[in-house]
């Protein structure tokens, strides 16, 4: 069963992903795949350098993520261009790895995809889990975590679909605005339902 996990920047999605893996899910992390396709020799590397120029590279040839991030979060056209290069490459790897994992029935394959709804990947999922926090909490956590000014944090939050909209469209919502204990308890309840759905699919197939 393919389960999409999404949220927003500084929503706590990575923590929930880690817990779901501990409970038994198999994780395919889109951010890790992004780093893979953007590395020298990766599927998207040459196209990124061709579009943005060699000034976004470090001395060792790796992408200067800080410089690239500053560029795309202040320029909608640049962000859209980067997404158009990177997302198809990431989706290619995701589908290859999901196909391998689906050889074993009953697995809950967790695809951690920050822009799940924005790129239409929700249509490929059996279920979608959204990690939600109020917008003000999201901005405050992002400022603290990344050392950003409020305008910088607001720009990054604004670049993604609102968490309220993602919440409205989700199959399961985990509210991460309270304590870690509360978030963990919600995660465990969601896992129980996902695991039961996966077991039921195996039974139905047999």
N, C-alpha and C positions, 0 to 999 in steps of 0.2 A: 504494500500500500504506500503510495506516494503522499507525503504530508508536507505541505509548504509551511515554513515558519518565517514570519516577517514581523516588522514593527517599524520603528523609525530610529534615526540616529539618537544614541543615548537613551534608548527606551529599556535597555536591559535584555535584549534579545539573546545575546551571546551567553549570558548566565543561564537563561531558560534552555538554550540549546545544549549546554553542558549537562544540565540536570536530566534532560530527556535521553541523552546518550547513556548516562549512568543508569537510567531506568530500563534501557534496552534498545533504544533507537539506533539506527546506523546513519551517521551524519555525512552529508555532502555539503560542504561549506562554500557558498558562492564567493565569499571574500578570498578564501584560499585559492579558488580557481582563477579569480581575477589576477592575483599575484602571479600565478603560474603562466597565464596567457600574456601578461605584460612583461615578464622577464625576458632578457635577451634570448632570442631563439624561440620565444613563445609565439602562439598563433596571432597575437595582436600587436606584437612589439614593433615590427617594421612599419605598419600602417600608422601607429601612434607617432613614431618619430617623423614619418613623412608629413603628417599633418601639423604637428606642433613644433617641429624643428629640434635640432640637437641641443638647444639651450635648456630643454627640460630633462637633460640627462646629467647624472653624476659622472665623476671622473672615471669610474669603473664601468660605465655603460648602462648601469641600472637607471630606472626612472627616478627623477627627483620628485617624490610624491608630494612634498610640501609645496614646491613650486607649481606642480600640476594642479594640486588642489586649490591653491589660491587663484589660479587661472580659471578653472571651470566653475567655481562657486561665485565668480564675479562676472561671468560671461555665459549666458544661456546657450548661445550658438556653439561655443566651445564644449560645453557640457554635453549637448545633444550629439555633437560630432564624436566625442569620446565614447559615449554610450553606444552609438551606432557601430563603432569599431569593436568594442569589447564584448557587448552582450551576445552577439551571435557566436563568438568564439567560446564564451563561457557556456552557453546553452549546448553547444556541440559536445563539450566535455561532460556536462551534466547528463546528457542523454546516453552517452557511452557508458558512464559509470552506473547509472540507474539500470541499464540493460544487463550489466553484469550482476548486479545485486538481485535483480528480479528472478534470477535463476533459482533462488532459494525462497519457496513460498512462505508466507506468513511474516515476513520481515516488515517492520515499519521503517521506511526509508525517509529520513528527515532532510529536506532540502532547505537550508538556511539561505534565503534570498531577500536582501534588503528591499529591492525594487520589484518584488513579486507581482504586485498589481500593475505597477507602471508599465511593465513590459509584457503583460498579458499571460504570465506563466501560471496564474491561478487556474486557468482553464485546463491545465495538464495535471492538476492535483486532485486526489480523491478528497482530501480535507485540507483546510487552511487554519493555522493557529496564528493569532495576532497578539503580540506583546504590546500593551497599551499603557501610556501615562498621559496625564494632562499636558497640554502644550507648554504651560509655564514651568512645569517640572522638567520637561524635556529640555527647554532652553537653559534653565539653571544648571542642570546636570552637565550639559554640553559645555557651558562656560567654565565650570569648575574642572571638568575632566581634561579639556583641550586648551585651557588658558585663553579662551576667546573673549572678545568684547561682545556685548549684547547684540549690536548690529551684525557682527560676523556669525554669531550663533543663530540669530533669526534667519539670516540668508541661507544657512545650511538646512535649517528645518523647513523653510519655505520651498527649497528645491525638491522636496519629496511630497508625495501625496499625504494629506493630513492623517494623523493617527485616528481621528474620529471617523473619517471615511473608511479607513481600513477596518476599524472595529465594526462598522455597520455591515461590511461585506464578509466578515470572517465566519467560519463554522464554530471556532472556539476563541474566546478572548481571555487572556491572562492579564489582570490588572496589577501592574508593578509599581503603583504609586504608594503602596504601604510598606510593611515590613518584609524582610527577606523570608521570614517564616510563612507569611501569608502567600507570597508569590510561590514558594516551594509547595505549599499545600495545594494551590490551584494547579500547578504543573503536574503534581501526582494524580489529581483527579482527571485531568485531561489525558494523561498517559493511560490510565486505566480504560478510558473509553476508546482511545485509539487502538490499544492492544486488543480489546474485545472486538472491534471492527475488523482488525486484521485476522483474528482467529475465525470470525464468522465468514470472511471471504474465502478462507481455505476450506472450510466446511462446505460452503456453497459450491465451490469448484469441484469438490470430490463427490 
